[in-house]
Amino acid sequence: MTAPLRLGTRASTLALTQSQHVADALTAASGVPVELVHVSTHGDRSQAAITQLGGTGVFVTALREALRAGTVDLAVHSYKDLPTAPAPGLALAAVPPREDPRDVLVARDGLTLGELPSGARVGTGAPRRMAQLRALGLGLDVVPIRGNVDTRMARVCGRDGEPGDLDAVVLARAGLARLGRLDAVTEVLDPIQVLPAPAQGALAVECRSDDTRIRELLAALEDPAARACVAAERSVLAALEAGCSAPVAAHAELAEAEDGSGELYLRASVTAIDGSDAVRGSLTGPAPEAEELGRQLAAELLDRGAAALMAGPR
C-alpha cells in the first residue's frame, strides 16, 4: 500500500477545508492517499493586528519550515498570504482553479453597502479594505477586527444570545464559498468599488523543489489561467515593494484574444489608509507576459504617487 502524503496546513476551519479540497483532488488524480498535518503559525497564535505582526509571512513561515524539515511533503496556503520573494528550496508546484476573488458584505437586516447609515460600524482586518471603504465617502466607521470567519460574522449576527457590536463585516467571498456560507452574504462588492487583494481566492501548493515525484503529482492540479492572473497581480505587489498588509489591490481577468491566445486585463490601485486619496490604473497584454504587465502597471502607479500613499500620513 502506498504511504500517504503528508499535507501541512493551518488548523483553522477555512484552512482545513481548503487543504482537504486539495488533498481530495490530488488523491482523485493520482490515487495516492493524503493525510493532513496541522501546523501552528505565528499568525494563528497571536491576536494582534496583521500590521503589528509584520504582515507578510505570518501564516506561512511555520509551514515552510515544516516542508524544509521534511515533516510534511507539501503545504497549502491562501496564495495572498505568501511573500512575493521566492522561497529557497521550495517550489510553487500548483495553483488550482481559483474561487471568485471579490469581497462581500455581511450586514445586519440584509442591508447593502449603500443602505448602511452614516456612522455604521463596519469591521475588516485588511488595511486594503479599510482604505477603500473609507474612500467611498459613505461616512462609515471602519473598525479593525481579527479572528476566523465565524468570529467575524458573530460581530454582526450576535452569539449566545448577545447582540453583535458591528453593523457589517467585509470578507472574501472565496472563504465563504469554500465553507458553504454564501447564504450570509448581503452584497457581493463590485470591484469598481472595492478592488480585491492580489491573489485573493487563489490557493498555492508548495513542495520541496528537489522532490520530483511530488511536483509531478501536483502538476495535475495546475490551472494555467489562475496562475497567469495571480502572477500579474502579485507582480504589481512585488514591484511596489509592498506586503500583503499594504493598501494595494489588483485583479486580473483572462480573455481569449482575437488570434485565440490568452490576453490579460489587469487593474490595480493603491489607496491612502484614511481614504483621502488613491491612484488607479489598468493595462492589457498577453498572458505569457503576466509578470511584466504587473511591473509596468506598478511603475505607472509609482509615477502617480503610490509610494507616498503606502507610506501613510507623516
Secondary structure, 3 states (H helix, E strand, C coil): CCCCEEEEECCCHHHHHHHHHHHHHHHHHHCCCEEEEECCCHHHHCCCCHHHHCCCCCCCHHHHHHHHHCCCCEEEEEHHHCCCCCCCCEEEEECCCCCCCCEEEEEHHHCCHHHCCCCCEEEECCHHHHHHHHHCCCCCEEEECCCCHHHHHHHHHCECCECCCCCEEEEEHHHHHHHCCHHHCCEECCCCCCCCCCCCCCEEEEEECCCHHHHHHHHHHCCHHHHHHHHHHHHHHHHCCCCCCCCEEEEEEEEECCCCCEEEEEEEEEECCCCCCEEEEEEEEEHHHHHHHHHHHHHHHHHCCHHHHHHCCC
